[in-house]
Amino acid sequence: MNLFKRKKRITEETLLAHAQGLTVSIEDVPDPTFGQKLIGDGVAIQPTEGKVFSPIDAEIVQLFPTKHAIGLKTVGGLEILIHIGLETVTMEGEGFEAHIQAGDKVKAGDLLISFDLDLVNEKAVSSVIPMVITNPDAVKQIDKQTDLQNVTTQTNIMNIQLDN
């Protein structure tokens, strides 16, 4: 028995769709913070229902008080931000329900947030849901699937090669 056995280093992670709907290139998100990749690269989804799911096994590191955004961290060290809609912070949590809290461990496909899609469409600039990697220094390469119709929580939308 080897007590000093090394853990296998994670070199690649796969992110599944974080919502059901249509994938959108991050560059096409109508907000410079996301569209110009100011906080990271990723993929967005134009949702067809008001639910956001975990794209990967991870820990919830942040749940914004307004419940419109979630921060996750994977075992491989990726830091992920999922942001529901644009300018939804002004809704002050109205229409959002969290099913998780900071510190929770989640599995891919777990329900994180449910929200009133009609209300977001009415009150926000957009209901698009960007998902970005906020620690790009940990990333060697990202392969993204955009312009996919009818994605589900089983759909692979990003493969990330880690820079270990």
Secondary structure, DSSP 8 states (H G I E B T S, - for coil): --TT-------EEEEE-SSSEEEEEGGGSSSHHHHTTSS-EEEEEEESSSEEE-SSSEEEEEE-TTSSEEEEEETT--EEEEE-SBSGGGGTTTTEEES--TT-EE-TT-EEEEE-HHHHHHHSSB--EEEEES-GGGEEEEEE--S-SSB-TT-EEEEEEE--
